[in-house]
Amino acid sequence: MEHTQIAIVILNWNGEKLLPTFLPSVIKYSQAEGVEVIVADNGSTDRSMALLEEQFPEVTRLQLPTNYGFARGYNEALKQIDAKYYILLNSDVEVTEGWLKPLISIMEKDNTVAAVQPKILSWHKKDEFEYGGAAGGFIDKLGFPFCRGRVLNVVEQDLGQYNDEANIFWASGACFAVRASLYHKTGGFDSDFWAHMEEIDLCWRLKNFGYQIRYTPYSQVYHLGGGSLPYNNPRKLFLNFRNSLFMLYKNCPPNRLFKVLIGRMMLDGIAAFKLLAEGNLKGISAVFKAHAALYKNWTRLKAKRRKLKTEATPQWHDEILCKSLIWKFYIQKKKNFTELIK
């Protein structure tokens, strides 16, 4: 594809029902010189591409030969897109007027910023933050993710409490802007993740390279969310637990790695007992399969870790909560971000 300044890339898989609802806002509020809207189709089996041709001819279509999953799907698509900035956008996100400029201007003004996330609110409840990203992501000392505006399953109402620009640990894969050169320099998403937590892994690597991840409230979008798999779905549980372990092994500094992995094994065991109490036997199996996958892929992960260490020094960054999120949430009853970080 020809060079463009900003490529808004939507990875689509069987989104025939989503595209007519969400794509019009992207087209309407992204009309500017040097901006191209691209739908990369991840081997859909529905009429997604025919619908685009019929109803949205102004959108560039990019066809991938098969469903590569979220992580590799984006990697394969972005190899074919020449741009200065990528904006990765889920197919179930409604954007708002003026959403583009704040994302790009931050990176234009500060070359230490690698990626920027907007404020992500719920499409169903527009005065509440959305689970997958909210006002920017963080992790605790054992790799459990949380957000400004969402801690575990508690989602906050947007009352303007996070209307400040801030450095964050990770930007949500639902919507974020990233420098194309740095995306490729750091290897993009880890294709082995397939889906879930690949953006956290990428942001950790970007930070290890010395770059910042930023949140801005001046860009606002609404995310439908929950469009793939429900929280307790065994496949989703497996991917979240496995990919979290993969990410920790790849990126943890040497002086913390052993303690972190031991701590995760203990808490994941507790999670398995919780699933047992809920009668979710397939969920328990998913947790154990996730840990088995860690050992099965140990040699492969070790090679990745060794390669990453030659490129950048693994670090424990300021945006990592040096406490246990699980302890603070369930024992100390810290249910929102402000309480959590005090």
C-alpha positions as CSV (number, residue, x, y, z in Angstrom):
1,M,0.0,0.0,0.0
2,E,1.1,3.6,-0.6
3,H,2.5,5.6,2.3
4,T,0.0,7.4,4.5
5,Q,0.5,9.5,7.6
6,I,-2.2,7.8,9.7
7,A,-3.6,4.3,9.1
8,I,-6.7,3.4,11.1
9,V,-6.6,-0.4,10.9
10,I,-9.7,-2.5,11.9
11,L,-9.0,-6.2,12.1
12,N,-12.3,-7.9,11.2
13,W,-13.5,-11.4,11.7
14,N,-17.1,-12.2,10.8
15,G,-18.1,-8.6,11.7
16,E,-20.9,-8.4,9.2
17,K,-23.3,-7.3,11.9
18,L,-20.9,-5.0,13.7
19,L,-19.5,-3.0,10.7
20,P,-22.8,-1.2,9.7
21,T,-23.2,0.0,13.3
22,F,-19.7,1.1,14.2
23,L,-17.8,1.9,10.9
24,P,-19.9,5.0,10.0
25,S,-18.6,6.9,13.0
26,V,-15.0,6.0,12.1
27,I,-15.5,7.3,8.5
28,K,-17.4,10.4,9.6
29,Y,-14.9,11.5,12.2
30,S,-11.7,10.5,10.4
31,Q,-11.9,12.5,7.3
32,A,-8.6,14.4,7.0
33,E,-5.7,14.6,4.7
34,G,-3.2,11.7,5.3
35,V,-5.7,9.5,7.1
36,E,-6.7,6.1,5.6
37,V,-9.3,3.8,7.1
38,I,-8.4,0.1,6.4
39,V,-10.4,-3.0,7.3
40,A,-8.1,-6.1,7.4
41,D,-10.2,-9.2,7.1
42,N,-9.0,-12.1,9.2
43,G,-10.3,-14.9,7.0
44,S,-14.0,-14.2,7.6
45,T,-16.6,-16.7,6.6
46,D,-19.6,-14.2,6.5
47,R,-20.3,-11.4,4.0
48,S,-18.1,-8.8,5.7
49,M,-16.0,-8.0,2.6
50,A,-19.0,-7.9,0.3
51,L,-20.7,-5.6,2.7
52,L,-17.8,-3.2,2.7
53,E,-17.6,-3.1,-1.1
54,E,-21.4,-2.4,-1.3
55,Q,-21.9,0.0,1.6
56,F,-18.4,1.5,2.4
57,P,-16.5,1.8,-0.9
58,E,-14.3,4.6,0.6
59,V,-12.7,2.1,3.0
60,T,-9.6,0.3,1.9
61,R,-10.0,-3.5,2.1
62,L,-7.1,-5.9,2.9
63,Q,-7.8,-9.6,2.7
64,L,-5.8,-12.1,4.9
65,P,-6.0,-15.7,3.7
66,T,-7.1,-17.3,7.0
67,N,-8.0,-16.4,10.6
68,Y,-4.6,-15.8,12.2
69,G,-6.1,-14.7,15.6
70,F,-5.9,-11.1,16.9
71,A,-2.1,-11.0,17.5
72,R,-0.8,-12.5,14.3
73,G,-3.7,-11.1,12.3
74,Y,-2.6,-7.5,13.1
75,N,1.1,-8.4,12.4
76,E,0.3,-9.8,9.0
77,A,-1.9,-6.8,8.1
78,L,0.5,-4.2,9.3
79,K,3.4,-5.7,7.3
80,Q,1.4,-4.5,4.3
81,I,0.6,-1.0,5.5
82,D,3.1,1.8,5.1
83,A,2.3,4.6,7.6
84,K,3.9,6.8,10.2
85,Y,1.2,6.1,12.8
86,Y,-1.1,3.1,13.2
87,I,-4.3,3.3,15.1
88,L,-5.5,-0.2,16.0
89,L,-9.3,-0.2,16.4
90,N,-11.7,-2.9,17.3
91,S,-14.6,-3.4,14.9
92,D,-17.1,-2.7,17.8
93,V,-15.8,0.8,18.7
94,E,-17.8,4.0,18.1
95,V,-15.5,7.0,17.8
96,T,-16.4,10.6,18.5
97,E,-15.7,14.0,16.8
98,G,-12.1,15.1,17.3
99,W,-10.9,11.7,18.5
100,L,-7.9,11.5,16.2
101,K,-6.0,14.8,16.9
102,P,-5.2,14.3,20.6
103,L,-3.8,10.8,20.0
104,I,-1.4,11.9,17.3
105,S,-0.5,15.3,18.7
106,I,1.0,13.7,21.9
107,M,3.4,11.6,19.8
108,E,4.2,14.6,17.5
109,K,5.1,16.7,20.5
110,D,7.0,14.1,22.5
111,N,9.2,11.5,20.7
112,T,9.5,9.5,23.9
113,V,5.9,8.4,23.7
114,A,5.4,5.2,21.7
115,A,1.6,4.7,22.1
116,V,-1.4,6.6,23.2
117,Q,-4.8,5.3,24.4
118,P,-8.0,7.4,24.5
119,K,-10.7,7.3,27.2
120,I,-12.7,4.1,26.5
121,L,-16.3,4.2,27.8
122,S,-19.0,1.6,27.5
123,W,-21.2,1.6,24.4
124,H,-24.1,0.3,26.4
125,K,-23.7,2.6,29.4
126,K,-22.0,5.7,28.1
127,D,-21.4,7.2,31.5
128,E,-19.3,4.2,32.6
129,F,-15.8,3.1,31.8
130,E,-15.4,0.0,29.6
131,Y,-13.9,-3.1,31.1
132,G,-11.1,-3.5,28.5
133,G,-9.0,-0.4,28.9
134,A,-11.1,2.3,30.7
135,A,-8.7,5.2,31.4
136,G,-5.5,3.3,30.8
137,G,-4.0,0.0,32.0
138,F,-1.6,-1.1,34.8
139,I,-0.5,-4.5,36.2
140,D,0.3,-5.6,39.8
141,K,3.5,-7.3,40.9
142,L,2.2,-10.7,39.8
143,G,1.0,-9.5,36.4
144,F,-2.7,-9.1,37.0
145,P,-4.1,-6.3,34.9
146,F,-6.3,-3.5,36.0
147,C,-7.2,0.0,34.8
148,R,-7.9,3.5,35.9
149,G,-11.7,3.1,36.1
150,R,-11.8,-0.7,36.3
151,V,-10.4,-3.0,39.0
152,L,-11.1,-6.7,38.4
153,N,-14.9,-6.8,37.9
154,V,-15.7,-3.4,39.3
155,V,-16.2,-0.7,36.7
156,E,-16.4,2.9,37.7
157,Q,-18.8,5.6,36.5
158,D,-17.0,8.4,34.6
159,L,-17.3,11.5,36.8
160,G,-14.2,13.2,35.3
161,Q,-11.9,11.6,38.0
162,Y,-9.5,10.5,35.2
163,N,-9.6,13.6,33.0
164,D,-5.9,14.1,33.2
165,E,-3.2,12.9,30.8
166,A,-1.1,10.3,32.4
167,N,1.6,7.7,31.8
168,I,0.2,4.2,31.9
169,F,1.6,0.7,31.7
170,W,-0.4,-0.6,28.8
171,A,-2.8,0.7,26.2
172,S,-5.9,-1.2,25.3
173,G,-6.0,-3.2,22.1
174,A,-9.6,-2.0,21.7
175,C,-8.2,1.4,20.5
176,F,-4.7,2.8,20.6
177,A,-2.3,4.7,18.5
178,V,1.3,3.6,18.0
179,R,4.3,4.7,16.1
180,A,4.6,2.3,13.2
181,S,8.4,2.2,13.3
182,L,8.4,1.2,16.9
183,Y,5.7,-1.4,16.4
184,H,7.9,-3.2,13.9
185,K,11.2,-2.5,15.7
186,T,9.9,-4.3,18.8
187,G,8.4,-7.2,16.8
188,G,4.7,-6.2,17.1
189,F,2.4,-8.5,18.9
190,D,3.6,-11.9,20.0
191,S,1.8,-14.2,17.5
192,D,2.0,-17.1,20.0
193,F,-0.5,-15.2,22.2
194,W,-3.3,-15.6,19.6
195,A,-5.5,-13.2,21.5
196,H,-5.7,-11.5,25.0
197,M,-2.9,-9.7,26.8
198,E,-0.8,-9.2,23.6
199,E,-1.1,-5.5,24.0
200,I,0.3,-5.6,27.5
201,D,3.2,-7.7,26.4
202,L,3.9,-5.2,23.6
203,C,3.7,-2.2,25.8
204,W,6.1,-3.8,28.3
205,R,8.6,-4.3,25.6
206,L,8.1,-0.7,24.3
207,K,8.8,0.6,27.9
208,N,11.9,-1.6,28.2
209,F,13.1,0.2,25.1
210,G,12.8,3.4,27.0
211,Y,9.5,4.7,25.6
212,Q,6.3,5.8,27.4
213,I,2.7,4.7,27.0
214,R,0.3,7.6,27.5
215,Y,-3.4,8.1,28.2
216,T,-5.4,11.1,27.1
217,P,-9.0,12.0,28.1
218,Y,-9.3,14.4,25.2
219,S,-10.0,11.6,22.8
220,Q,-13.0,9.5,23.7
221,V,-14.5,6.3,22.2
222,Y,-17.3,3.9,23.1
223,H,-16.5,0.2,23.1
224,L,-19.2,-2.5,22.9
225,G,-16.9,-5.1,24.4
226,G,-17.6,-8.7,25.2
227,G,-17.9,-9.4,21.5
228,S,-15.6,-12.5,21.5
229,L,-15.9,-14.7,24.5
230,P,-17.6,-14.2,28.0
231,Y,-15.3,-13.9,31.0
232,N,-15.6,-17.4,32.3
233,N,-15.4,-19.1,28.9
234,P,-12.8,-21.9,29.2
235,R,-11.0,-20.8,26.1
236,K,-10.8,-17.2,27.3
237,L,-9.6,-18.3,30.7
238,F,-6.9,-20.5,29.2
239,L,-5.6,-17.6,27.0
240,N,-5.6,-15.1,29.8
241,F,-3.8,-17.3,32.3
242,R,-1.4,-18.7,29.7
243,N,-0.6,-15.4,28.1
244,S,0.0,-13.7,31.4
245,L,2.5,-16.4,32.3
246,F,4.2,-16.1,28.9
247,M,4.4,-12.3,29.3
248,L,5.9,-12.5,32.8
249,Y,8.5,-15.0,31.8
250,K,9.5,-13.0,28.8
251,N,9.7,-9.5,30.4
252,C,10.4,-9.8,34.1
253,P,13.8,-8.6,35.4
254,P,16.0,-11.5,36.5
255,N,15.9,-10.5,40.2
256,R,12.1,-10.8,40.3
257,L,11.3,-13.6,37.9
258,F,11.4,-16.6,40.3
259,K,9.3,-14.8,43.0
260,V,6.8,-13.7,40.5
261,L,6.3,-17.1,39.0
262,I,6.0,-18.8,42.4
263,G,3.4,-16.2,43.5
264,R,1.4,-16.7,40.3
265,M,1.4,-20.4,40.8
266,M,-0.1,-20.0,44.3
267,L,-2.8,-17.5,43.2
268,D,-3.7,-19.4,40.1
269,G,-4.2,-22.5,42.3
270,I,-6.6,-20.4,44.5
271,A,-8.4,-19.3,41.3
272,A,-8.8,-23.0,40.4
273,F,-10.4,-23.7,43.7
274,K,-12.8,-20.7,43.2
275,L,-13.8,-22.1,39.8
276,L,-14.4,-25.5,41.5
277,A,-16.7,-23.8,44.0
278,E,-18.6,-22.3,41.1
279,G,-18.8,-25.7,39.4
280,N,-16.8,-24.5,36.4
281,L,-14.8,-27.7,35.8
282,K,-13.8,-26.7,32.3
283,G,-12.5,-23.5,33.8
284,I,-10.3,-25.4,36.2
285,S,-9.0,-27.5,33.4
286,A,-8.2,-24.2,31.5
287,V,-6.0,-23.0,34.4
288,F,-4.0,-26.2,34.6
289,K,-3.6,-26.3,30.8
290,A,-2.3,-22.8,30.9
291,H,0.5,-23.8,33.3
292,A,1.2,-26.9,31.3
293,A,1.6,-24.7,28.3
294,L,4.2,-22.6,30.1
295,Y,6.4,-25.7,30.8
296,K,5.7,-27.1,27.3
297,N,6.9,-23.8,25.7
298,W,9.7,-23.2,28.2
299,T,12.6,-23.6,25.7
300,R,10.8,-21.4,23.1
301,L,10.1,-18.7,25.7
302,K,13.6,-18.9,27.0
303,A,14.9,-18.1,23.5
304,K,12.5,-15.2,23.3
305,R,13.6,-13.9,26.7
306,R,17.3,-14.2,25.7
307,K,16.6,-12.3,22.4
308,L,14.7,-9.5,24.2
309,K,17.5,-9.1,26.7
310,T,19.9,-8.4,23.9
311,E,17.7,-5.7,22.5
312,A,16.6,-3.9,25.7
313,T,17.0,-4.4,29.5
314,P,14.0,-5.9,31.3
315,Q,12.8,-3.4,33.9
316,W,10.3,-3.1,36.7
317,H,8.5,0.1,35.8
318,D,6.9,2.8,38.0
319,E,3.5,1.9,36.6
320,I,3.6,-1.6,38.1
321,L,1.8,-1.8,41.4
322,C,4.3,-3.3,43.9
323,K,1.5,-5.0,45.9
324,S,-0.9,-7.8,45.2
325,L,-4.1,-6.6,43.4
326,I,-5.9,-9.7,44.7
327,W,-5.0,-9.0,48.3
328,K,-5.9,-5.4,48.1
329,F,-9.2,-6.1,46.4
330,Y,-10.5,-9.1,48.3
331,I,-8.9,-8.6,51.8
332,Q,-8.5,-4.8,52.1
333,K,-11.6,-4.1,50.0
334,K,-9.9,-1.6,47.7
335,K,-12.4,-1.6,44.9
336,N,-11.4,1.3,42.7
337,F,-8.1,2.6,41.2
338,T,-7.8,5.7,43.5
339,E,-8.1,3.5,46.6
340,L,-5.8,0.9,45.2
341,I,-2.8,3.1,44.6
342,K,-2.9,5.1,47.8
